Structure formats: C-alpha cells, structure tokens
Amino acid sequence: MSHILLLTNSTGSSVDILPALELLNHRVHILPAEPTALLETDPCDIVLLDARKDLVGARSLTQLLKATGLSAPLVLILTEGGMAAVSSAWAVDDIVLDSAGPAEVEARIRLSVARAVPEQDEAPSEIRAAGVVIDEASYTARVNGAALNLTFKEFELLKYLAQHPGRVFTRQQLLTEVWGYDYYGGTRTVDVHVRRLRAKLGADHENLISTVRNVGYRLTLIRQQEDELTEA
C-alpha cells in the first residue's frame, strides 16, 4: 500500500478525479494544487496532480515542485485531449488518463514508486525454495539442476508461490497477484495451472505445491525438511 498525495483544485473526492483509485488499496490524501501542499502533509510515496481542467497551471506547478526538490515521483492525471500538450518540459515521471482502469493505475503507481527507489548493486535474481531454483533474469526454473519447460503464467505462478514459501493463498488471491486485477477468468484457471506445474515438477517434487482443503495452495517446505533429515 502506498501513501498517495493527490493535488487538485476540483471539489469532490478522488472518485470524481480518478475513479479507479477508489478500487485500489492505497492511502490517499487530497490537498489543493498549490506549491505549499507538500509542506502541509507527511512524506508521501507518490504525487498525483489533477491536470484535467487547468493545463497551464499544472505545468507551472510541476516545474515548481521539481525545482524545489520533490523527491517522490510525480504523475499527471489527464483527459485524453490534454495528452497532446504534455512534453519533457513538464518534468513529470508519468501520466495517466482519468478513464484508466484499476489495473493500469495500479501498474503506473507501482512502477513509478519502484523507479524512485535507488537500485541496489548486484541484487540477487534467483529465488530458492524447497529444492526449486527460479532465475527471474532469464525466466527459467530448475529442480535439482534440471530445467523445467514452463509457460509464462506457469513460471509466474511458481515464482509467486516460491517467494512466499509456506504461506497459503486462495485461488482468488493467486488470480489477482499472478493474472492481474483485470483478469475475469474463473478460479478454475488456477487449478489447471497447478496441475500442469505438478506434472512438470515430476513425481518426486509434485507435492512441493500442496493443496489446503477448502482454502487454496501453498509451496510447502516439508519435503525439503524430510530430505535433510534423511541425509542426516
């Protein structure tokens, strides 16, 4: 969840400015679109500026905010007609249409916030859990050194489960996290992908993805612990 500062001179709530924002799990603080706005609130993760009705004023404010040392990413909310006026001189990090859906708004917020965080040198690209090695950089997965021939969604599902070993996820949670907010398929999709993943993991490792009755799935560490005891 991000702390969002929404700057606007319009009356009403965020649902009147960017409706999709109301459907997302973020903390939104609305203030007048003025240069002193950042002095009146706690530090935020991202600033959204309502530029739907006053492009000239919005441009002046974006330049002023950046000139005074705004460190949080700055994103413009625009109508489709206002997009043609925006250029690099506006000093903004991204733009979003007021008609954008929840998935797009969430992606733009997430990417803008991530870009604002300094990159760490030599960040590990491998995830290791329960004998599975997942390389995010090359989109490959291995079990005991043997490569798995996975589809994109199979890889994403395995990676997400491996990132949270032992944690149980409902089918709906997995749909949201792996397939996205804008996916309208049924939870049966998760069952199909889990079944395919188990088949590709093989008989010796298919139980790494365990079913929790009436709840969902998890990547279990039980097999890894049993193997370690056997070796001992």
C-alpha positions in Angstrom: 0.0 0.0 0.0 1.4 3.4 -1.0 0.8 6.8 0.6 -0.5 9.0 -2.3 -0.8 12.7 -2.3 -3.5 13.9 -4.7 -3.3 17.5 -5.7 -6.4 19.1 -7.2 -8.4 22.3 -7.3 -11.6 20.5 -8.0 -14.2 19.8 -5.4 -15.2 16.3 -4.6 -13.4 13.1 -3.7 -10.8 11.0 -5.6 -13.6 9.0 -7.2 -14.5 12.2 -9.1 -10.9 12.7 -10.3 -9.6 9.2 -10.9 -12.4 6.7 -10.3 -10.1 3.6 -10.4 -8.2 4.9 -7.4 -11.1 4.1 -5.2 -10.8 0.4 -6.1 -7.2 0.1 -5.0 -5.7 -0.4 -1.6 -3.8 2.9 -1.1 -3.9 5.7 1.4 -4.9 8.9 -0.4 -4.5 12.4 1.0 -6.2 15.2 -1.1 -4.8 18.7 -0.9 -5.2 21.9 -3.1 -2.9 22.0 -6.1 -0.6 24.7 -4.7 3.2 25.0 -4.2 2.8 24.8 -0.4 0.9 21.5 -0.5 4.0 19.4 0.4 4.6 21.5 3.5 1.2 20.5 4.9 1.4 16.7 4.9 3.6 13.8 5.8 6.1 12.5 3.3 4.4 10.5 0.5 5.4 7.7 -1.9 3.9 9.4 -5.0 2.2 12.6 -6.0 -0.7 12.6 -8.4 -1.6 16.0 -9.9 -5.0 16.7 -11.4 -4.4 18.4 -14.7 -7.7 17.7 -16.3 -9.0 21.3 -16.3 -6.0 23.6 -16.0 -3.1 22.5 -18.2 -1.2 25.8 -17.9 -1.5 25.9 -14.1 -0.5 22.2 -13.9 2.6 22.7 -16.0 3.8 25.6 -13.8 3.2 23.6 -10.7 5.1 20.5 -11.9 8.1 22.6 -12.8 8.0 24.4 -9.4 7.6 21.2 -7.5 10.6 19.6 -9.2 12.7 22.8 -8.9 12.1 22.8 -5.1 13.4 19.3 -4.7 10.3 17.0 -4.9 11.8 13.5 -4.5 8.6 11.5 -4.8 7.5 10.6 -8.4 5.1 13.0 -10.0 2.3 11.7 -12.1 -0.3 13.8 -14.1 -3.9 12.9 -14.3 -5.2 14.0 -17.8 -8.1 13.7 -20.1 -7.3 12.2 -23.5 -7.5 15.6 -25.1 -4.8 17.0 -22.7 -2.2 14.4 -23.6 -1.0 16.3 -26.7 0.1 19.3 -24.6 2.5 17.3 -22.3 6.2 17.2 -23.1 9.5 16.6 -21.3 9.5 20.3 -20.2 6.7 19.4 -17.7 9.2 17.5 -15.6 6.8 14.7 -14.7 7.5 11.0 -14.3 4.4 9.6 -15.9 0.9 10.4 -17.0 -2.4 8.5 -16.5 -5.8 9.1 -18.1 -8.7 9.8 -15.8 -10.6 7.0 -17.5 -7.8 4.4 -16.8 -8.9 1.1 -15.2 -7.7 -0.2 -11.8 -5.0 -2.5 -13.3 -3.4 0.3 -15.3 -3.5 2.8 -12.4 -2.0 0.2 -10.1 0.8 -0.6 -12.5 1.7 3.0 -13.1 1.8 3.7 -9.4 3.8 0.6 -8.6 6.4 1.3 -11.4 6.7 4.9 -10.6 7.4 4.2 -7.0 9.8 1.4 -7.8 11.8 3.7 -10.2 12.2 6.2 -7.4 14.0 3.7 -5.2 17.8 3.6 -5.7 18.8 0.3 -7.3 21.0 -2.0 -5.2 24.1 -3.3 -6.8 24.2 -7.0 -7.7 20.7 -7.7 -6.4 20.1 -11.4 -6.4 17.9 -12.6 -9.3 17.4 -16.2 -8.0 14.7 -17.5 -5.7 15.4 -20.7 -3.9 12.8 -22.6 -2.0 12.2 -26.3 -1.3 14.7 -27.5 -3.9 13.4 -25.2 -6.7 15.7 -22.6 -8.2 14.0 -19.8 -10.1 16.0 -17.3 -12.1 14.0 -14.1 -12.6 16.5 -12.6 -15.0 16.3 -15.5 -17.5 12.8 -16.6 -16.8 14.0 -20.2 -16.1 13.3 -22.7 -13.3 15.2 -25.7 -12.3 14.7 -28.7 -10.0 17.8 -30.5 -8.9 19.6 -28.8 -11.8 17.1 -30.0 -14.4 15.4 -27.2 -16.4 11.6 -27.0 -16.4 9.7 -26.2 -19.6 7.2 -23.7 -18.3 4.8 -21.3 -19.9 4.9 -17.7 -18.8 2.0 -18.0 -16.4 3.2 -21.3 -15.0 6.6 -19.6 -14.3 4.9 -16.6 -12.7 2.7 -18.8 -10.5 5.6 -20.9 -9.4 7.7 -17.8 -8.7 5.0 -16.2 -6.6 4.5 -19.3 -4.5 8.3 -19.7 -4.1 8.5 -16.1 -2.9 6.2 -16.9 -0.1 7.1 -20.5 1.0 4.7 -22.0 3.5 2.0 -19.3 3.0 -1.4 -20.4 1.9 -3.1 -18.4 -0.9 -6.7 -18.7 -2.0 -7.4 -19.2 -5.7 -8.8 -15.7 -5.9 -5.6 -14.2 -4.3 -3.5 -16.1 -6.9 -5.7 -14.9 -9.7 -5.2 -11.3 -8.5 -1.5 -11.5 -7.9 -0.4 -13.6 -10.9 -3.1 -12.9 -13.6 -3.8 -9.3 -12.5 -6.8 -7.1 -11.5 -8.2 -7.0 -15.0 -8.4 -10.8 -15.4 -12.0 -12.0 -15.5 -11.5 -15.8 -15.8 -12.7 -18.2 -13.1 -10.6 -19.7 -10.3 -10.6 -23.0 -12.3 -7.7 -21.4 -14.2 -5.5 -21.7 -11.1 -6.4 -25.4 -10.6 -5.4 -26.1 -14.2 -2.0 -24.3 -13.9 -1.3 -26.0 -10.6 -2.0 -29.4 -12.1 0.3 -28.6 -15.1 3.1 -27.4 -12.7 2.9 -30.5 -10.6 3.2 -32.7 -13.7 6.3 -30.7 -14.9 7.9 -30.8 -11.4 7.7 -34.6 -11.7 6.7 -37.4 -9.3 9.5 -36.7 -6.9 8.6 -33.0 -6.5 4.9 -32.6 -7.4 4.0 -32.4 -3.7 6.0 -29.2 -3.3 2.8 -27.4 -4.3 0.3 -28.7 -1.7 -3.5 -28.2 -1.6 -5.0 -26.9 1.6 -8.5 -28.2 1.6 -11.3 -25.6 1.2 -8.6 -22.8 1.1 -6.1 -22.9 -1.8 -2.5 -23.7 -2.4 1.0 -23.2 -0.9 4.6 -24.1 -1.7 5.5 -26.4 1.2 8.9 -26.9 2.8 8.0 -30.3 4.3 9.8 -32.3 1.5 12.9 -30.2 1.9 12.9 -30.8 5.7 12.4 -34.6 5.2 15.2 -34.8 2.8 17.6 -33.0 5.2 16.6 -35.5 8.0 17.2 -38.4 5.7 20.6 -37.2 4.7 21.5 -36.7 8.4 
